[in-house]
Amino acid sequence: MSTPEQNISTFLAERVAAGDFPSAVYLVAERGRTRFADALGNAVVEPQRIAASLETIYDLASLTKPLVTGLLCARRVEAGELTLDSSVSRYLPQFERTDKQPITVGQLLTHSSGLPAWQPLYILAHGERDRALAAIANLELEYQPGTSVVYSDLGFIVLGQLLELLTGKGLVELAQTEIFRPLNLKHTSFNPELAARSGIAACEIGNAYERETCRNTKAGDYKHWREELIWGQVHDGNAYFLGGAAGHAGLFSSAPETLALAQQFVAAQTSLLKPKTCELFRKNLTSGLNEARSFAWQLAETKDSAAGPDLARDSFGHSGFTGTSCWIDAGQEQIFILLTNRTHARTLPFVNINSVRRQFHSLAVAALAKSPPPKQ
């Protein structure tokens, strides 16, 4: 008879065999303790095979948004340096224009700012990083701020630049001094060292997905696409253009250290925030709109969210394009981390793995229920 933990591993091994992703590392924690964890498949398939381990480092992609940018913003809110209802133009002069002045910090954090989901800034800014913010400010809004939720990389790129202007420090320095060093993280970084590449899960060959997205636009004749295997280098094209570190993407970490980051959003476990601040991550700040969003996270009450049916409605989570996800049930002090590299060693289209995430959460919840932790 299989154990509850074996049920999780068997399911994910089946998805590896089916070609959804070449590797999967998962970790399920409860009340500060890792309860279940395993590594399956190969973190690198080509040009060589390297098996995944619990210490494999993944490009976390958009998990950067809550785990770094959201956490840094929450610390600024605590310090009184930021307020959710403050106009972004108060901090960034590029947004001092009629259509952008209504946009608030809170709307950027909840993806309700009106900004488009994505644009190739490496093209719009003509290859000049210091023109990226102006390029975003020049875009037309897709809807009136505060009236809808449209997930936007651009909004979190703006937040990253806002943090840099507010503090006078680069995002990498902020993350190092306020998050990584205090938590004693050794395998979490932006722009990991080239020597560490053998311990990192590989991604796509070139940026075929972004290239395809731009094919039928004015950007279709762009000449500087990456053609090589993206391995140990940020996958996201805009983050790569911005130096490997941006408010929306660029973070690399392992499952155990992703857990240490996730714990900062749980009132009973955080060491970087005040427990009361953690209420913001469970609170629906977009009530009445098409998606339930809290401070930098999506809430499980969102229709068809990747949380699945077995997490509490005020659970919050996020995913990354490369195939990563982290969901947190703060009430039960349960954290569910699933890291895959679905963009590696396969042709387009990449598999939508939200159904895998939902099943993983259901199996993990069942496993926790069947195997109560030992009494302390």
Protein Blocks (a to p, Z undefined) as FASTA:
>chain_A
ZZfklmmmmmmmmmmmnopambdcddddeehiafbdcdedjfbfbfcdcdddfklccdek
jmmmmmmmmmmmmmmmmnopacfklcfklmmmklmcfklmmpcfklmmnopnopafbdcf
klmnnopaklmmmmmmmpccfbdehiaccddfklmmmmmmmmmmmnopafklmmmmmmmm
mnopakbcehiafklmmmpccddehjkklmmmmmmmmklmpckbcfbdcehiafblklmm
noopafkbopacdfklmmmmmmmmgmklpckbcfklmmmmmpcfkghiabdcdehiacfk
lghianbjmbcfkbccdddfkopacdddfknopacdddddfkgoiacddddfklmmmmmm
mmmmmmmmmmccddZZ
